[in-house]
């Protein structure tokens, strides 16, 4: 029987882990917290502590790379395998 090769898969470590609230992440070696967002449509609403927030307000709680994605208004997503 042919296997997919997933049997020996070992998950690599990341620099953060999700807390009890999935959207909140903590850096594994620093005392820093991040906000993880998942969006899948053209209209997003942002909230901080239950209060509607702007993209800029939300971005201040994200890692620099995620904040850059959040603040990108180009609307173009390019996935390229390098």
ZILINSUL-V607897 format. One line per field, one symbol per residue. psi: psi as a letter, one per 20 degrees, with the letter a starting at -180 (. if undefined). A space follows every 50 residues. Layout:
psi = ???
This chain:
psi = ppriiihjpppqqrjrqqahohipqpphiqmqqqppqpqkripqqqqokj pprrghgghijrqhhhggghiojhjpppopp.
